[in-house]
Amino acid sequence: MRWEWIKFQLRTHGTSLSDLARKLEVERNAMHNVKRLPYPRMESAIARALGMKTWEIWPERWSEDGNPLPRSGRADSASEND
């Protein structure tokens, strides 16, 4: 349900996962990995596009201070604050 909400919100903000992937110069499927795996760089890009903080979208993955919560299996380990 959250994934569909994210895609809908991106559309209402005039963008899409594909647009964000092009801007970040990553493969389109990198954006889709966020659906099933924590991926701080992509999560941050989505949150910025929506004018939100990452923890508002993924409270189980991010702390309110803007840092990714420790977890194994992250697609990347970059700590990118909003």
N, C-alpha and C positions, 0 to 999 in steps of 0.2 A: 504494500500500500504506500509506504513512504517513497519508494522509487517512482511510482506513477505520479505522486505529488511533486517530487523534484522535477520530473520532466515537464509537467504541466506548468509549474512555476517558471522554469526556464523559458518556455514558450511565451508566457505572459510578459516576461522581461525582454522579449525579442531575441532570444538566443536558443541554443540547443547544446546537447552534449557534443555533437559533431563540430559545432562552431568553437566550443571551448577547446576541443582536442586540436583543431587547426591552430588556434591562437597559442597554445602551449607547445605546438609542434610535436605532438605525440600521436600514436595510432588511435583511431576511434575507439577500439576495444579497451584502451587504457582507461578511458572514462567509464566504461561499463564495468570494469573490475571493481569499482567503488561499491557496486551493488552487493558484492559478496565478501570483499576483503577491505580492511582498512588501508587507505592509500592517501596519506596526508596532503601531498601536493595536489591531487585531483579534488579531494574534499575541500581544500581551501579555495580552489578555483571556482567550484560550484557555489560555495558559500558567498564568495565575493560577488559573483554574478547575480546572486539573489539579494544582495545587500544584507546578509545575515552573518552571524558568527557560526563557526563550524560546530561548536557545542550545542547550538540551538537545533541543528539538523541531526547530529550524531552524538547525543549526550553519553552514549555508551563507549564512544571512541575518543572523546575530547573532554578536557577539563575546562572549567569556565575561565581560566586564565589564558586560554588559547594554546595550550600544549596538548599534543596527542597523548593519550593514556598509554602506558606501557602494555604491549601485547605482542606476542610472537605472531609471525605470519604476515607482517605488514608488507605491502607491495613496495614501499620505500620507507626510509627512516628519517627523512628530512622533517625537521620541526619548523613549520612555517606558521607564524602567528598571523592572525587577521588584523 
